[in-house]
Every structure is written in structure tokens, then in C-alpha cells.
Amino acid sequence: MSHLTNKNDAAVLATGATVPLMGVIMDDAATLAATTLAAGYRHLICPPAALPAVRAAVAQSETKDVFVTLLLSAPAASTLAQVAQAALPVDLLVIDSAAAADRQAAAAACARHQAKAWGALGEPAEAERPASSLTLLPLGVTAQFAPVVQAAQAAGRPVATNLPFGRGDLALLRPLRRMAERYGKTPAQIVVRWLLQRGILPWLPAANAQELSAWGDVFDFELSFHDTQVLEALDGRPMAPRKHRRH
């Protein structure tokens, strides 16, 4: 992934649809969607309640080829019925559920052309197929999900993670903090770059234009092999401050 040149380089899903590698989660779509598009991002990720505001922002924007991902929780079937009734199309459905019924509802929605593809949290057991086009990880540190990542990438299925980077915990890891200082970046930017070099799609939270700008500032450097090894050693370590020992 070291060849990446901008925030809108894309991965190809099994259906042939292309998804920009870096997406922005719309926690407050009413104000953030237009700002995100103006900042040059083309991938907006939102829950069902925010979808009308996202679609309105896309319609009013001059940005072309915007990709919209809808995050669904259980029960998915009823929510998808409401979305279909509102006639609000999306590109990718992602189910935050391990239930076979929810995955089947997403697959059926794609068959009805409600979306181009669907993804799921982790991977279902073989008996719970149909298989998804994208695997979502619940955490940005992925050591505990290594088999899932390896299986997905071996099958050519993109892997995404929606860890809320930049909420403070990452700076508590001293090796990561020192690495960030050396590169002139924030710890969160180091992790985003590491994910990109590993071939994992980061889905990023942002509240304002400044945060959006910071997330995009990860394409002017490349982590060395040694640094990636350090990060892999940190991967999965609890992000909590270490207590000082009394002497």
C-alpha cells in the first residue's frame, strides 16, 4: 500500500464496485456531510437516521462519484424496508451483527438493487453464508482478528476498521508516541498510515474541518519496516496508562 497517493485511492469489491480507502463516519451528518465533501473525501459512512442528510449533501455537492455506506444494526430487515420506502440508495450496506438473519437481509437487499454490495462484522461461519464483499473489524488494533484479516485478504475481500482514532488512548502508548514525534505526526495518523500499508481501510470519525484535514495528512510519508514491526508488537496491547512504581 506504500504507493498510495491520495485519500480517494480505492479498493475493488467482489461485485466490481470501487470503494475509496478512507471513509468518514457521519456522526452529525447535518453539518459534517457537506464539510467532508468539500474537504475532498468521497466516502461517507452513516447510520440510517443520518442517510437523508447525507443524500441531500451529496445532491447539492459538485463532488463526483461519492460512495455512501450505510451502517446497520440488528434487526436489519425492518431498517432496510424503511430505507427502501424512503427511496434513498446507498452503495454499500454493512451489518454490525453476527446474526445469519441480518446478513441474509443485507444480501437480499443487494439482490433487490438497494445497494451494490454488503459487508459484515467479522466473518460468519460457513453455514451462515452468503459471504460478504467486505469485512468490518470492530477495533483498529487487529491482533485478535488476525485469522479473519488473513482469510478476507486471501479471498480478495477488503477489510475495514472503524476504531475511533484520536480519542486520546493512542498517545498513552510510549513507542507509538515517540514514533509520531519522529515523523512529525500524531499517534492516530501513524496508525492510519500503518493500516493503509497493511491494506486495511480506515473509517474515520471527525467533528470538524480541522479533524478532516488531519486525517488526510498521511500520504507524505511511509513507515519503515522496523516501525511496522514495532506497531505489530503493540497491536492488541491494552491502551491504558502504566502505573508508576513507587520507590
FIPANU-697390 format. One record per residue (C-alpha): residue number from 1; residue in three letters; x, y, z. Coordinates in nm, 3 decimals, m for minus. Example, Ala and Ser with C-alpha at 12.3 -4.5 7.8 and 13.67 -1.06 7.14 Angstrom:
BEGIN
{1 "ala" {1.230 m0.450 0.780}}
{2 "ser" {1.367 m0.106 0.714}}
This chain:
BEGIN
{1 "met" {0.000 0.000 0.000}}
{2 "ser" {0.300 0.231 0.003}}
{3 "his" {0.209 0.352 m0.345}}
{4 "leu" {m0.096 0.542 m0.218}}
{5 "thr" {m0.107 0.898 m0.339}}
{6 "asn" {m0.432 1.046 m0.211}}
{7 "lys" {m0.727 0.994 0.022}}
{8 "asn" {m0.953 0.868 m0.257}}
{9 "asp" {m0.748 0.578 m0.388}}
{10 "ala" {m0.987 0.285 m0.399}}
{11 "ala" {m1.026 m0.086 m0.336}}
{12 "val" {m1.235 m0.310 m0.559}}
{13 "leu" {m1.517 m0.517 m0.411}}
{14 "ala" {m1.612 m0.860 m0.541}}
{15 "thr" {m1.913 m0.704 m0.715}}
{16 "gly" {m1.684 m0.475 m0.915}}
{17 "ala" {m1.777 m0.162 m0.721}}
{18 "thr" {m1.484 0.054 m0.610}}
{19 "val" {m1.477 0.191 m0.254}}
{20 "pro" {m1.246 0.480 m0.155}}
{21 "leu" {m0.997 0.351 0.103}}
{22 "met" {m1.055 0.631 0.352}}
{23 "gly" {m1.412 0.692 0.467}}
{24 "val" {m1.554 0.942 0.716}}
{25 "ile" {m1.818 0.841 0.970}}
{26 "met" {m2.110 1.085 0.978}}
{27 "asp" {m2.191 1.117 1.349}}
{28 "asp" {m2.351 1.456 1.276}}
{29 "ala" {m2.441 1.440 0.908}}
{30 "ala" {m2.644 1.762 0.911}}
{31 "thr" {m2.326 1.969 0.944}}
{32 "leu" {m2.044 1.729 0.858}}
{33 "ala" {m2.150 1.577 0.527}}
{34 "ala" {m2.106 1.894 0.320}}
{35 "thr" {m1.780 1.975 0.501}}
{36 "thr" {m1.646 1.627 0.431}}
{37 "leu" {m1.721 1.651 0.060}}
{38 "ala" {m1.567 1.998 0.044}}
{39 "ala" {m1.251 1.855 0.206}}
{40 "gly" {m1.210 1.616 m0.086}}
{41 "tyr" {m1.339 1.292 0.064}}
{42 "arg" {m1.572 1.079 m0.148}}
{43 "his" {m1.673 0.810 0.101}}
{44 "leu" {m1.944 0.897 0.355}}
{45 "ile" {m2.042 0.640 0.620}}
{46 "cys" {m2.362 0.687 0.820}}
{47 "pro" {m2.636 0.520 1.025}}
{48 "pro" {m2.991 0.508 0.881}}
{49 "ala" {m3.104 0.819 1.071}}
{50 "ala" {m2.836 1.029 0.901}}
{51 "leu" {m2.892 0.894 0.549}}
{52 "pro" {m3.141 1.166 0.438}}
{53 "ala" {m2.895 1.443 0.535}}
{54 "val" {m2.608 1.261 0.363}}
{55 "arg" {m2.805 1.213 0.040}}
{56 "ala" {m2.909 1.580 0.048}}
{57 "ala" {m2.547 1.691 0.087}}
{58 "val" {m2.438 1.465 m0.199}}
{59 "ala" {m2.712 1.606 m0.423}}
{60 "gln" {m2.602 1.964 m0.352}}
{61 "ser" {m2.228 1.895 m0.387}}
{62 "glu" {m2.021 1.922 m0.702}}
{63 "thr" {m1.810 1.622 m0.589}}
{64 "lys" {m1.841 1.336 m0.835}}
{65 "asp" {m1.863 0.961 m0.770}}
{66 "val" {m1.948 0.989 m0.400}}
{67 "phe" {m1.964 0.650 m0.226}}
{68 "val" {m2.220 0.609 0.055}}
{69 "thr" {m2.200 0.330 0.313}}
{70 "leu" {m2.495 0.258 0.543}}
{71 "leu" {m2.415 0.110 0.886}}
{72 "leu" {m2.690 m0.123 1.007}}
{73 "ser" {m2.757 m0.286 1.343}}
{74 "ala" {m2.997 m0.569 1.420}}
{75 "pro" {m3.273 m0.617 1.319}}
{76 "ala" {m3.160 m0.528 0.968}}
{77 "ala" {m3.468 m0.636 0.772}}
{78 "ser" {m3.704 m0.376 0.919}}
{79 "thr" {m3.449 m0.095 0.879}}
{80 "leu" {m3.381 m0.191 0.518}}
{81 "ala" {m3.754 m0.187 0.448}}
{82 "gln" {m3.774 0.170 0.581}}
{83 "val" {m3.474 0.276 0.373}}
{84 "ala" {m3.629 0.121 0.062}}
{85 "gln" {m3.956 0.302 0.126}}
{86 "ala" {m3.769 0.632 0.152}}
{87 "ala" {m3.603 0.561 m0.185}}
{88 "leu" {m3.257 0.655 m0.056}}
{89 "pro" {m2.997 0.448 m0.246}}
{90 "val" {m2.661 0.351 m0.099}}
{91 "asp" {m2.351 0.186 m0.240}}
{92 "leu" {m2.254 m0.045 0.046}}
{93 "leu" {m2.451 m0.197 0.334}}
{94 "val" {m2.250 m0.300 0.641}}
{95 "ile" {m2.414 m0.511 0.911}}
{96 "asp" {m2.287 m0.469 1.267}}
{97 "ser" {m2.430 m0.806 1.361}}
{98 "ala" {m2.323 m1.169 1.364}}
{99 "ala" {m2.678 m1.299 1.315}}
{100 "ala" {m2.733 m1.501 0.998}}
{101 "ala" {m3.077 m1.340 0.950}}
{102 "asp" {m2.924 m0.992 0.938}}
{103 "arg" {m2.659 m1.098 0.687}}
{104 "gln" {m2.923 m1.264 0.473}}
{105 "ala" {m3.135 m0.947 0.485}}
{106 "ala" {m2.839 m0.745 0.357}}
{107 "ala" {m2.770 m0.994 0.078}}
{108 "ala" {m3.139 m0.985 m0.020}}
{109 "ala" {m3.134 m0.604 m0.026}}
{110 "cys" {m2.843 m0.613 m0.271}}
{111 "ala" {m3.035 m0.860 m0.486}}
{112 "arg" {m3.316 m0.600 m0.494}}
{113 "his" {m3.057 m0.340 m0.603}}
{114 "gln" {m3.086 m0.138 m0.281}}
{115 "ala" {m2.705 m0.139 m0.271}}
{116 "lys" {m2.414 m0.253 m0.487}}
{117 "ala" {m2.258 m0.472 m0.217}}
{118 "trp" {m2.274 m0.560 0.151}}
{119 "gly" {m2.025 m0.620 0.428}}
{120 "ala" {m2.036 m0.764 0.777}}
{121 "leu" {m1.868 m0.750 1.115}}
{122 "gly" {m1.614 m1.031 1.120}}
{123 "glu" {m1.692 m1.337 0.913}}
{124 "pro" {m1.985 m1.578 0.951}}
{125 "ala" {m1.949 m1.949 0.992}}
{126 "glu" {m1.963 m2.145 0.668}}
{127 "ala" {m2.325 m2.240 0.739}}
{128 "glu" {m2.421 m1.872 0.768}}
{129 "arg" {m2.320 m1.775 0.418}}
{130 "pro" {m2.383 m1.596 0.174}}
{131 "ala" {m2.042 m1.441 0.201}}
{132 "ser" {m1.998 m1.067 0.221}}
{133 "ser" {m1.798 m0.836 m0.007}}
{134 "leu" {m1.621 m0.657 0.281}}
{135 "thr" {m1.514 m0.749 0.634}}
{136 "leu" {m1.550 m0.490 0.912}}
{137 "leu" {m1.331 m0.510 1.222}}
{138 "pro" {m1.464 m0.363 1.547}}
{139 "leu" {m1.117 m0.243 1.655}}
{140 "gly" {m0.823 m0.070 1.493}}
{141 "val" {m0.577 m0.297 1.673}}
{142 "thr" {m0.624 m0.623 1.490}}
{143 "ala" {m0.403 m0.889 1.650}}
{144 "gln" {m0.705 m1.071 1.792}}
{145 "phe" {m0.861 m1.073 1.446}}
{146 "ala" {m0.554 m1.184 1.253}}
{147 "pro" {m0.717 m1.502 1.115}}
{148 "val" {m1.018 m1.300 0.996}}
{149 "val" {m0.794 m1.043 0.825}}
{150 "gln" {m0.580 m1.311 0.661}}
{151 "ala" {m0.881 m1.507 0.535}}
{152 "ala" {m1.051 m1.197 0.398}}
{153 "gln" {m0.742 m1.067 0.221}}
{154 "ala" {m0.662 m1.412 0.081}}
{155 "ala" {m1.012 m1.417 m0.069}}
{156 "gly" {m0.963 m1.069 m0.215}}
{157 "arg" {m1.219 m0.921 0.024}}
{158 "pro" {m1.133 m0.571 0.158}}
{159 "val" {m1.104 m0.526 0.535}}
{160 "ala" {m1.215 m0.204 0.706}}
{161 "thr" {m1.192 m0.083 1.065}}
{162 "asn" {m1.388 0.190 1.241}}
{163 "leu" {m1.183 0.236 1.558}}
{164 "pro" {m1.241 0.593 1.687}}
{165 "phe" {m0.884 0.709 1.632}}
{166 "gly" {m0.767 1.025 1.801}}
{167 "arg" {m0.981 0.998 2.114}}
{168 "gly" {m0.674 1.009 2.340}}
{169 "asp" {m0.584 0.649 2.419}}
{170 "leu" {m0.328 0.603 2.141}}
{171 "ala" {m0.098 0.868 2.289}}
{172 "leu" {m0.060 0.654 2.601}}
{173 "leu" {0.149 0.402 2.409}}
{174 "arg" {0.501 0.537 2.454}}
{175 "pro" {0.663 0.371 2.147}}
{176 "leu" {0.379 0.499 1.930}}
{177 "arg" {0.404 0.847 2.079}}
{178 "arg" {0.780 0.862 2.015}}
{179 "met" {0.734 0.734 1.662}}
{180 "ala" {0.477 1.006 1.596}}
{181 "glu" {0.717 1.272 1.724}}
{182 "arg" {0.989 1.142 1.493}}
{183 "tyr" {0.764 1.161 1.187}}
{184 "gly" {0.607 1.491 1.290}}
{185 "lys" {0.263 1.329 1.302}}
{186 "thr" {0.002 1.243 1.562}}
{187 "pro" {m0.022 0.888 1.702}}
{188 "ala" {m0.355 0.848 1.525}}
{189 "gln" {m0.202 0.947 1.190}}
{190 "ile" {0.071 0.686 1.242}}
{191 "val" {m0.194 0.419 1.299}}
{192 "val" {m0.392 0.528 0.992}}
{193 "arg" {m0.078 0.509 0.777}}
{194 "trp" {0.003 0.167 0.923}}
{195 "leu" {m0.345 0.040 0.842}}
{196 "leu" {m0.317 0.167 0.485}}
{197 "gln" {0.022 m0.002 0.440}}
{198 "arg" {m0.133 m0.325 0.571}}
{199 "gly" {m0.414 m0.298 0.318}}
{200 "ile" {m0.685 m0.219 0.576}}
{201 "leu" {m0.939 0.055 0.504}}
{202 "pro" {m0.965 0.312 0.787}}
{203 "trp" {m1.311 0.455 0.852}}
{204 "leu" {m1.251 0.773 1.047}}
{205 "pro" {m1.458 0.986 1.282}}
{206 "ala" {m1.444 1.363 1.253}}
{207 "ala" {m1.633 1.651 1.409}}
{208 "asn" {m1.498 1.947 1.211}}
{209 "ala" {m1.285 2.057 0.915}}
{210 "gln" {m0.964 2.056 1.122}}
{211 "glu" {m1.001 1.687 1.206}}
{212 "leu" {m1.081 1.607 0.843}}
{213 "ser" {m0.762 1.783 0.736}}
{214 "ala" {m0.558 1.590 0.994}}
{215 "trp" {m0.689 1.255 0.872}}
{216 "gly" {m0.586 1.338 0.517}}
{217 "asp" {m0.229 1.421 0.620}}
{218 "val" {m0.100 1.064 0.593}}
{219 "phe" {0.025 1.047 0.235}}
{220 "asp" {0.353 1.240 0.260}}
{221 "phe" {0.544 0.971 0.449}}
{222 "glu" {0.590 0.595 0.463}}
{223 "leu" {0.653 0.385 0.772}}
{224 "ser" {0.977 0.189 0.767}}
{225 "phe" {0.979 m0.189 0.800}}
{226 "his" {1.117 m0.155 1.153}}
{227 "asp" {0.837 0.082 1.252}}
{228 "thr" {0.573 m0.153 1.116}}
{229 "gln" {0.727 m0.433 1.324}}
{230 "val" {0.706 m0.213 1.635}}
{231 "leu" {0.341 m0.140 1.563}}
{232 "glu" {0.267 m0.507 1.512}}
{233 "ala" {0.422 m0.575 1.852}}
{234 "leu" {0.191 m0.311 2.003}}
{235 "asp" {m0.111 m0.446 1.818}}
{236 "gly" {m0.366 m0.574 2.066}}
{237 "arg" {m0.196 m0.429 2.374}}
{238 "pro" {m0.444 m0.265 2.615}}
{239 "met" {m0.435 0.110 2.567}}
{240 "ala" {m0.414 0.221 2.929}}
{241 "pro" {m0.156 0.427 3.117}}
{242 "arg" {0.106 0.229 3.303}}
{243 "lys" {0.111 0.287 3.677}}
{244 "his" {0.435 0.431 3.811}}
{245 "arg" {0.609 0.207 4.059}}
{246 "arg" {0.683 0.364 4.394}}
{247 "his" {1.043 0.354 4.513}}
